Structure formats: structure tokens, C-alpha cells
């Protein structure tokens, strides 16, 4: 069963553009590669044909997965977000209780996550640990190298997630 994912308009547009690229450009290329390999003779001993068929199968699987994601995608109306607690598209400033380091994260859908720009997935351990928390609350999050204790400093709505 598929779950609903929430996206910004920009994130959803990127997904649609990628799907269109796969369908309109990559799919015809895969069909052409199969046709060219088929023209080279005996299919039972044609490794190029087998490779082209396998590549086409992987491409079709990727297209089906993306279509499923898009079918369950919802756009978040940022003006209706509640800033009193951490939600998808919240920008959260947290303080690591162990070392005092302060960090800012924007919680986004998994496909929009980009740690370099401070966007983390709501499905990541940190994202899940922050969801639903309020300013002043402290949460302990289990991460691959142990656990960290984060205090919520501020929550704001992002305008460019």
C-alpha cells in the first residue's frame, strides 16, 4: 500500500519533469537499443539484446515507481501550516545538547531531501524525531552512531523549500 507524500510545488514539478524525461526520451532510446540489438542476429546468443531488454525492464520499473509516487503526492499549502509544532516544510532550528552546536533543518519529502541545503527527509531518523515537537521541547533521536539530544529553538515556515 502506498503512502501519501507531501511536496512543494517546485518539488512536484521536478518529479513530473523527471517522469516526462523518462517516458519521452529514455523509453524511446531503450526501444531503439532493443531494435538495433535484434537486428544483429540470433537472439539466443545475443548479449547486447539481453542487456537492452534488462535496461528496458529497469526503466519501466523506475517509471512505474515514479508514477506511483506522483499518484500519491500532495502539494502543501504553506500558508496553512501551523508554526507551533514541527511539520513537513517547517524550518527548525535545533541545538545539540551535548556540544551546544546549533543547526537549521527544513523537513521535506524524501525525494526533495538535500543535506547540503539543509533539507532533510521527514522519513529520516532526525526528521521523524522532530515531527510534532514544539519550541523548547527536547527530543532524543537514535542515529547510526548512537543517540543525540536536540532542543527545538525555533520553528518557522519556509518560503523556498
Z-matrix of the N, CA and C atoms (Angstrom, degrees):
N
C 1 1.444
C 2 1.521 1 109.04
N 3 1.315 2 117.15 1 135.30
C 4 1.456 3 122.22 2 -177.94
C 5 1.509 4 111.07 3 -87.41
N 6 1.326 5 114.14 4 150.10
C 7 1.449 6 117.78 5 178.70
C 8 1.523 7 109.49 6 -110.98
N 9 1.316 8 114.74 7 153.79
C 10 1.456 9 121.54 8 -179.96
C 11 1.522 10 108.67 9 -72.68
N 12 1.326 11 116.25 10 137.37
C 13 1.455 12 122.37 11 174.97
C 14 1.520 13 107.97 12 -119.99
N 15 1.319 14 116.40 13 143.60
C 16 1.455 15 121.19 14 -178.21
C 17 1.521 16 109.91 15 -106.64
N 18 1.327 17 115.07 16 136.12
C 19 1.457 18 121.82 17 -175.80
C 20 1.513 19 111.18 18 -133.31
N 21 1.330 20 114.45 19 158.19
C 22 1.457 21 119.99 20 167.67
C 23 1.528 22 105.99 21 -79.59
N 24 1.322 23 117.36 22 164.61
C 25 1.473 24 119.63 23 177.58
C 26 1.524 25 109.93 24 -59.96
N 27 1.333 26 116.37 25 -39.72
C 28 1.464 27 121.42 26 -179.79
C 29 1.533 28 111.17 27 -63.50
N 30 1.316 29 116.62 28 -44.30
C 31 1.463 30 120.99 29 179.75
C 32 1.516 31 112.00 30 -64.04
N 33 1.327 32 116.65 31 -40.70
C 34 1.464 33 120.86 32 179.28
C 35 1.525 34 110.72 33 -67.60
N 36 1.320 35 116.49 34 -37.52
C 37 1.472 36 120.28 35 178.07
C 38 1.531 37 110.39 36 -63.39
N 39 1.342 38 116.78 37 -41.34
C 40 1.466 39 120.42 38 178.29
C 41 1.530 40 110.93 39 -60.61
N 42 1.344 41 116.06 40 -42.83
C 43 1.465 42 120.11 41 178.29
C 44 1.526 43 111.08 42 -61.32
N 45 1.328 44 116.10 43 -46.18
C 46 1.473 45 120.08 44 179.81
C 47 1.522 46 111.27 45 -62.45
N 48 1.344 47 116.43 46 -41.60
C 49 1.467 48 120.34 47 179.22
C 50 1.521 49 110.93 48 -62.89
N 51 1.333 50 116.71 49 -41.59
C 52 1.467 51 120.52 50 178.91
C 53 1.527 52 110.68 51 -64.29
N 54 1.333 53 116.82 52 -42.86
C 55 1.468 54 120.29 53 178.44
C 56 1.522 55 110.54 54 -62.86
N 57 1.322 56 117.55 55 -42.97
C 58 1.472 57 120.47 56 178.18
C 59 1.520 58 111.25 57 -62.47
N 60 1.330 59 117.27 58 -39.08
C 61 1.472 60 121.14 59 176.91
C 62 1.530 61 110.37 60 -60.86
N 63 1.328 62 116.18 61 -44.90
C 64 1.468 63 120.09 62 -179.98
C 65 1.527 64 111.14 63 -62.81
N 66 1.328 65 116.80 64 -43.94
C 67 1.468 66 120.87 65 -176.77
C 68 1.526 67 112.38 66 -73.80
N 69 1.343 68 116.21 67 -44.07
C 70 1.462 69 120.18 68 -172.21
C 71 1.519 70 114.85 69 -86.74
N 72 1.333 71 117.76 70 -24.13
C 73 1.464 72 120.57 71 -176.62
C 74 1.530 73 111.61 72 -115.49
N 75 1.339 74 116.29 73 -53.89
C 76 1.463 75 119.93 74 -174.27
C 77 1.535 76 112.70 75 -70.50
N 78 1.325 77 117.70 76 -40.10
C 79 1.468 78 120.35 77 -179.19
C 80 1.533 79 111.23 78 -61.32
N 81 1.344 80 119.56 79 -48.50
C 82 1.470 81 118.96 80 176.93
C 83 1.533 82 112.95 81 -61.22
N 84 1.349 83 116.57 82 -35.83
C 85 1.475 84 119.72 83 177.26
C 86 1.529 85 110.47 84 -61.95
N 87 1.331 86 116.62 85 -42.22
C 88 1.467 87 120.85 86 -179.80
C 89 1.528 88 110.44 87 -64.45
N 90 1.308 89 117.03 88 -42.38
C 91 1.471 90 120.72 89 178.36
C 92 1.517 91 110.88 90 -63.37
N 93 1.334 92 116.47 91 -39.96
C 94 1.461 93 121.48 92 179.09
C 95 1.530 94 110.37 93 -65.07
N 96 1.327 95 117.44 94 -40.67
C 97 1.469 96 121.23 95 179.53
C 98 1.524 97 110.42 96 -63.55
N 99 1.334 98 117.18 97 -38.91
C 100 1.472 99 120.85 98 178.04
C 101 1.520 100 110.06 99 -66.17
N 102 1.319 101 116.57 100 -43.78
C 103 1.472 102 120.48 101 -179.85
C 104 1.529 103 111.01 102 -61.80
N 105 1.327 104 116.86 103 -42.96
C 106 1.466 105 120.50 104 179.74
C 107 1.527 106 110.95 105 -65.09
N 108 1.328 107 117.07 106 -41.29
C 109 1.465 108 121.07 107 179.75
C 110 1.522 109 110.48 108 -67.45
N 111 1.335 110 117.24 109 -37.49
C 112 1.464 111 121.74 110 179.74
C 113 1.526 112 110.58 111 -63.66
N 114 1.324 113 116.42 112 -34.92
C 115 1.463 114 121.25 113 -178.68
C 116 1.526 115 112.75 114 -71.29
N 117 1.331 116 117.73 115 -8.82
C 118 1.463 117 120.98 116 -176.54
C 119 1.521 118 113.52 117 -90.13
N 120 1.323 119 117.58 118 9.86
C 121 1.453 120 118.42 119 172.67
C 122 1.516 121 115.35 120 116.97
N 123 1.331 122 114.43 121 -151.73
C 124 1.458 123 124.53 122 -173.71
C 125 1.529 124 111.95 123 -52.81
N 126 1.341 125 116.28 124 116.11
C 127 1.456 126 121.21 125 -176.72
C 128 1.526 127 112.94 126 -70.89
N 129 1.332 128 117.71 127 -25.35
C 130 1.462 129 120.08 128 -177.47
C 131 1.531 130 112.14 129 -69.28
N 132 1.321 131 117.12 130 -21.97
C 133 1.465 132 120.53 131 -179.69
C 134 1.530 133 111.32 132 -120.99
N 135 1.318 134 116.75 133 24.86
C 136 1.452 135 120.47 134 -174.36
C 137 1.530 136 109.64 135 -108.09
N 138 1.329 137 115.63 136 96.25
C 139 1.467 138 120.91 137 -178.46
C 140 1.528 139 111.27 138 -65.57
N 141 1.314 140 116.51 139 -32.76
C 142 1.462 141 120.54 140 179.53
C 143 1.536 142 110.42 141 -63.61
N 144 1.323 143 116.58 142 -39.77
C 145 1.470 144 121.81 143 178.21
C 146 1.536 145 109.73 144 -65.33
N 147 1.336 146 116.06 145 -45.84
C 148 1.469 147 119.81 146 179.09
C 149 1.531 148 111.36 147 -59.91
N 150 1.321 149 116.19 148 -42.49
C 151 1.465 150 120.66 149 -179.90
C 152 1.529 151 110.66 150 -65.69
N 153 1.320 152 116.73 151 -40.94
C 154 1.462 153 120.25 152 179.74
C 155 1.526 154 110.75 153 -66.20
N 156 1.331 155 117.80 154 -39.15
C 157 1.471 156 121.26 155 177.88
C 158 1.533 157 110.39 156 -65.98
N 159 1.323 158 116.44 157 -40.83
C 160 1.463 159 119.84 158 179.06
C 161 1.531 160 110.70 159 -65.26
N 162 1.338 161 116.70 160 -42.69
C 163 1.466 162 120.74 161 178.43
C 164 1.531 163 110.18 162 -61.72
N 165 1.328 164 116.66 163 -39.00
C 166 1.457 165 120.09 164 178.57
C 167 1.538 166 110.31 165 -65.40
N 168 1.317 167 116.86 166 -41.15
C 169 1.463 168 120.71 167 178.65
C 170 1.515 169 111.94 168 -61.50
N 171 1.342 170 116.75 169 -43.03
C 172 1.463 171 120.87 170 177.73
C 173 1.524 172 111.47 171 -64.81
N 174 1.333 173 115.97 172 -39.67
C 175 1.457 174 120.36 173 178.31
C 176 1.528 175 110.76 174 -62.98
N 177 1.333 176 116.71 175 -45.75
C 178 1.468 177 120.49 176 179.91
C 179 1.532 178 110.97 177 -63.80
N 180 1.320 179 117.04 178 -35.71
C 181 1.458 180 121.01 179 177.81
C 182 1.540 181 109.94 180 -65.67
N 183 1.320 182 116.44 181 -42.01
C 184 1.462 183 121.55 182 178.65
C 185 1.536 184 110.51 183 -64.73
N 186 1.327 185 117.09 184 -42.29
C 187 1.465 186 121.39 185 178.04
C 188 1.531 187 109.82 186 -61.77
N 189 1.326 188 117.60 187 -45.20
C 190 1.463 189 121.20 188 -179.34
C 191 1.531 190 110.63 189 -62.49
N 192 1.329 191 116.46 190 -40.70
C 193 1.469 192 120.44 191 179.32
C 194 1.524 193 110.51 192 -63.72
N 195 1.338 194 116.65 193 -44.21
C 196 1.465 195 120.37 194 179.66
C 197 1.525 196 111.62 195 -65.85
N 198 1.334 197 116.90 196 -38.11
C 199 1.467 198 120.09 197 177.44
C 200 1.528 199 110.34 198 -63.05
N 201 1.326 200 116.10 199 -38.31
C 202 1.464 201 120.97 200 177.73
C 203 1.531 202 110.93 201 -64.96
N 204 1.329 203 116.68 202 -43.53
C 205 1.465 204 121.00 203 178.19
C 206 1.526 205 109.85 204 -61.16
N 207 1.337 206 116.47 205 -45.85
C 208 1.464 207 120.08 206 -179.64
C 209 1.521 208 111.75 207 -65.13
N 210 1.322 209 117.22 208 -36.44
C 211 1.468 210 120.17 209 179.61
C 212 1.526 211 111.20 210 -63.87
N 213 1.330 212 116.75 211 -27.64
C 214 1.465 213 121.06 212 -178.39
C 215 1.526 214 112.91 213 -106.13
N 216 1.329 215 116.50 214 11.95
C 217 1.460 216 121.09 215 -178.68
C 218 1.525 217 110.41 216 -86.66
N 219 1.297 218 114.97 217 142.31
C 220 1.468 219 122.05 218 177.44
C 221 1.521 220 107.86 219 -130.87
N 222 1.326 221 115.93 220 141.95
C 223 1.465 222 120.62 221 177.15
C 224 1.521 223 107.93 222 -88.82
N 225 1.303 224 115.51 223 135.86
C 226 1.460 225 121.21 224 178.87
C 227 1.521 226 108.57 225 -90.77
N 228 1.315 227 115.58 226 129.46
C 229 1.453 228 121.23 227 173.26
C 230 1.525 229 106.62 228 -85.46
N 231 1.326 230 115.85 229 102.51
C 232 1.465 231 120.62 230 -173.36
C 233 1.524 232 113.13 231 -61.26
N 234 1.326 233 117.98 232 -27.81
C 235 1.471 234 120.00 233 -178.06
C 236 1.527 235 111.76 234 -70.01
N 237 1.337 236 117.38 235 -16.77
C 238 1.459 237 120.46 236 -179.15
C 239 1.530 238 113.47 237 -98.30
N 240 1.321 239 116.72 238 3.75
C 241 1.462 240 119.65 239 -178.44
C 242 1.527 241 111.04 240 -73.06
N 243 1.312 242 115.47 241 144.24
C 244 1.454 243 123.81 242 178.93
C 245 1.528 244 108.06 243 -91.48
N 246 1.321 245 117.21 244 118.24
C 247 1.468 246 120.67 245 -177.97
C 248 1.520 247 113.27 246 -86.07
N 249 1.344 248 117.73 247 2.46
C 250 1.461 249 118.68 248 -178.41
C 251 1.527 250 111.64 249 -79.93
N 252 1.333 251 116.85 250 -16.93
C 253 1.468 252 119.69 251 177.22
C 254 1.522 253 109.62 252 -143.18
N 255 1.319 254 115.94 253 161.93
C 256 1.462 255 122.12 254 -176.92
C 257 1.530 256 109.79 255 -74.81
N 258 1.327 257 115.53 256 125.03
C 259 1.466 258 123.16 257 178.39
C 260 1.521 259 108.65 258 -133.06
N 261 1.326 260 116.24 259 177.61
C 262 1.461 261 120.30 260 172.57
C 263 1.524 262 107.31 261 -59.16
N 264 1.314 263 117.35 262 138.03
C 265 1.468 264 126.75 263 -178.14
C 266 1.525 265 113.94 264 74.47
N 267 1.321 266 117.79 265 7.15
C 268 1.459 267 119.72 266 172.65
C 269 1.523 268 108.03 267 -77.23
N 270 1.329 269 115.89 268 142.61
C 271 1.456 270 120.85 269 169.75
C 272 1.521 271 105.02 270 -101.55
N 273 1.313 272 115.28 271 121.81
C 274 1.456 273 121.62 272 -172.38
C 275 1.518 274 109.72 273 -118.62
N 276 1.333 275 115.32 274 129.58
C 277 1.456 276 119.24 275 172.26
C 278 1.519 277 106.42 276 -100.47
N 279 1.328 278 115.47 277 126.12
C 280 1.462 279 120.89 278 -178.28
C 281 1.525 280 109.49 279 -125.05
N 282 1.335 281 114.44 280 155.99
C 283 1.464 282 120.17 281 176.97
C 284 1.514 283 107.74 282 -122.01
N 285 1.323 284 116.18 283 127.02
C 286 1.454 285 122.08 284 176.17
C 287 1.523 286 107.22 285 -73.21
N 288 1.339 287 117.02 286 117.90
C 289 1.463 288 121.72 287 -176.43
C 290 1.535 289 112.07 288 -66.14
N 291 1.324 290 117.83 289 -27.69
C 292 1.462 291 120.81 290 -176.76
C 293 1.526 292 112.20 291 -73.33
N 294 1.338 293 117.02 292 -43.99
C 295 1.464 294 118.78 293 -174.93
C 296 1.530 295 114.01 294 -118.51
N 297 1.335 296 117.30 295 -1.75
C 298 1.457 297 120.76 296 177.63
C 299 1.516 298 114.73 297 77.96
N 300 1.323 299 116.94 298 2.33
C 301 1.464 300 120.64 299 -178.70
C 302 1.529 301 110.08 300 -69.12
N 303 1.310 302 114.92 301 139.85
C 304 1.450 303 121.13 302 179.79
C 305 1.533 304 108.47 303 -107.08
N 306 1.335 305 116.63 304 137.21
C 307 1.464 306 121.37 305 -179.21
C 308 1.523 307 108.62 306 -136.53
N 309 1.332 308 115.50 307 154.74
C 310 1.454 309 120.95 308 176.32
C 311 1.521 310 108.46 309 -123.48
N 312 1.328 311 116.16 310 130.37
C 313 1.457 312 121.71 311 178.75
C 314 1.518 313 109.30 312 -128.72
N 315 1.318 314 115.96 313 146.96
C 316 1.461 315 121.58 314 169.30
C 317 1.522 316 105.63 315 -112.29
N 318 1.323 317 116.95 316 126.28
C 319 1.457 318 121.39 317 -179.14
C 320 1.522 319 109.68 318 -86.01
N 321 1.314 320 116.60 319 124.00
C 322 1.464 321 122.49 320 -177.07
C 323 1.527 322 109.80 321 -134.98
N 324 1.329 323 116.16 322 173.57
C 325 1.461 324 121.51 323 174.79
C 326 1.528 325 108.57 324 -64.54
N 327 1.318 326 116.09 325 156.25
C 328 1.462 327 120.84 326 -175.34
C 329 1.526 328 112.89 327 -55.88
N 330 1.328 329 117.64 328 -40.03
C 331 1.462 330 119.96 329 -177.33
C 332 1.524 331 112.86 330 -71.76
N 333 1.339 332 117.86 331 -15.54
C 334 1.456 333 121.04 332 178.96
C 335 1.530 334 112.25 333 -97.54
N 336 1.322 335 117.36 334 -6.80
C 337 1.463 336 121.29 335 -176.03
C 338 1.526 337 111.20 336 -61.41
N 339 1.329 338 115.54 337 137.59
C 340 1.460 339 122.69 338 178.53
C 341 1.524 340 107.03 339 -156.76
N 342 1.309 341 116.82 340 97.77
C 343 1.459 342 121.59 341 -174.10
C 344 1.525 343 112.29 342 -59.57
N 345 1.333 344 117.41 343 -31.75
C 346 1.470 345 120.28 344 -179.96
C 347 1.519 346 112.04 345 -60.62
N 348 1.338 347 116.57 346 -31.41
C 349 1.467 348 120.17 347 -179.89
C 350 1.526 349 111.59 348 -101.86
N 351 1.329 350 116.50 349 9.39
C 352 1.459 351 120.81 350 176.69
C 353 1.516 352 114.49 351 81.62
N 354 1.324 353 117.16 352 13.29
C 355 1.470 354 120.79 353 179.48
C 356 1.525 355 108.71 354 -96.79
N 357 1.340 356 116.22 355 118.05
C 358 1.458 357 119.71 356 178.56
C 359 1.520 358 109.41 357 -116.55
N 360 1.298 359 114.91 358 151.10
C 361 1.460 360 121.52 359 -178.80
C 362 1.525 361 110.89 360 -72.37
N 363 1.328 362 115.19 361 141.41
C 364 1.467 363 119.61 362 174.71
C 365 1.521 364 110.30 363 -67.01
N 366 1.339 365 116.66 364 -15.34
C 367 1.461 366 120.96 365 179.91
C 368 1.526 367 112.51 366 -90.80
N 369 1.326 368 117.72 367 -7.76
C 370 1.466 369 121.02 368 178.66
C 371 1.524 370 108.59 369 -73.84
N 372 1.339 371 117.24 370 160.47
C 373 1.469 372 118.98 371 178.80
C 374 1.534 373 113.01 372 -55.54
N 375 1.325 374 117.56 373 -43.92
C 376 1.461 375 120.32 374 179.87
C 377 1.522 376 110.11 375 -67.17
N 378 1.326 377 117.14 376 -44.61
C 379 1.465 378 121.02 377 178.59
C 380 1.518 379 111.65 378 -57.63
N 381 1.321 380 116.76 379 -46.20
C 382 1.466 381 120.30 380 -179.80
C 383 1.524 382 111.19 381 -66.71
N 384 1.331 383 116.30 382 -35.95
C 385 1.460 384 119.96 383 179.86
C 386 1.519 385 112.92 384 -68.94
N 387 1.340 386 116.73 385 -26.89
C 388 1.462 387 120.74 386 -178.88
C 389 1.533 388 113.06 387 -87.95
N 390 1.321 389 117.54 388 -27.79
C 391 1.471 390 120.96 389 -176.54
C 392 1.529 391 111.75 390 -54.28
N 393 1.321 392 115.32 391 131.84
C 394 1.457 393 121.10 392 175.62
C 395 1.520 394 114.75 393 83.72
N 396 1.323 395 118.12 394 -7.58
C 397 1.467 396 120.96 395 -179.29
C 398 1.528 397 110.61 396 -79.30
N 399 1.343 398 115.44 397 157.80
C 400 1.457 399 122.28 398 -179.18
C 401 1.524 400 110.18 399 -116.75
N 402 1.330 401 115.99 400 163.60
C 403 1.466 402 121.51 401 178.74
C 404 1.529 403 108.57 402 -56.66
N 405 1.340 404 115.38 403 134.96
C 406 1.457 405 121.26 404 179.50
C 407 1.521 406 113.15 405 93.76
N 408 1.327 407 117.21 406 -19.58
C 409 1.472 408 119.73 407 179.32
C 410 1.520 409 110.05 408 -75.14
N 411 1.319 410 114.85 409 152.79
C 412 1.458 411 122.04 410 175.27
C 413 1.523 412 107.43 411 -117.79
N 414 1.321 413 115.35 412 138.08
C 415 1.460 414 120.17 413 179.55
C 416 1.520 415 109.39 414 -129.61
N 417 1.306 416 116.35 415 141.90
C 418 1.458 417 121.68 416 175.71
C 419 1.521 418 107.37 417 -102.42
N 420 1.320 419 115.73 418 124.92
C 421 1.455 420 121.78 419 -175.09
C 422 1.521 421 109.68 420 -119.33
N 423 1.326 422 115.52 421 129.45
C 424 1.458 423 120.38 422 176.73
C 425 1.522 424 108.42 423 -83.95
N 426 1.321 425 115.45 424 122.15
C 427 1.465 426 122.63 425 178.49
C 428 1.529 427 107.46 426 -120.09
N 429 1.331 428 118.02 427 168.09
C 430 1.466 429 119.95 428 -175.91
C 431 1.529 430 115.46 429 -51.51
N 432 1.338 431 118.73 430 -32.72
C 433 1.472 432 118.68 431 -177.86
C 434 1.530 433 112.77 432 -103.33
N 435 1.335 434 116.91 433 27.08
C 436 1.465 435 119.90 434 177.27
C 437 1.514 436 111.06 435 130.89
N 438 1.344 437 114.39 436 -135.33
C 439 1.460 438 118.00 437 177.06
C 440 1.514 439 109.22 438 -139.53
N 441 1.329 440 114.92 439 151.51
C 442 1.456 441 120.38 440 178.42
C 443 1.524 442 108.45 441 -127.04
N 444 1.310 443 114.88 442 150.11
C 445 1.451 444 120.86 443 178.80
C 446 1.527 445 107.37 444 -111.33
N 447 1.333 446 115.98 445 119.17
C 448 1.459 447 121.11 446 -177.62
C 449 1.525 448 110.16 447 -117.20
N 450 1.328 449 115.93 448 135.93
C 451 1.460 450 121.49 449 175.19
C 452 1.524 451 107.89 450 -104.27
N 453 1.338 452 116.63 451 132.95
C 454 1.463 453 121.43 452 179.29
C 455 1.533 454 107.74 453 -78.52
N 456 1.317 455 116.69 454 117.50
C 457 1.470 456 123.35 455 -178.81
C 458 1.533 457 109.80 456 -90.63
N 459 1.332 458 116.32 457 -49.31
C 460 1.459 459 119.96 458 -179.56
C 461 1.516 460 110.33 459 -152.58
N 462 1.331 461 115.33 460 156.23
C 463 1.461 462 122.66 461 177.94
C 464 1.523 463 106.19 462 -132.54
N 465 1.319 464 115.86 463 127.90
C 466 1.463 465 119.03 464 176.87
C 467 1.513 466 109.33 465 -137.80
N 468 1.303 467 115.14 466 165.29
C 469 1.450 468 121.05 467 176.79
C 470 1.514 469 106.60 468 -88.44
N 471 1.303 470 116.28 469 137.80
C 472 1.446 471 120.12 470 179.74
C 473 1.524 472 109.63 471 -89.02
N 474 1.295 473 116.42 472 146.11
C 475 1.462 474 118.41 473 179.48
C 476 1.511 475 111.93 474 -107.74
N 477 1.337 476 117.18 475 -6.10
C 478 1.475 477 118.82 476 -178.54
C 479 1.509 478 112.14 477 -138.35
N 480 1.309 479 118.84 478 36.35
C 481 1.467 480 122.08 479 -178.21
C 482 1.489 481 111.36 480 -68.78
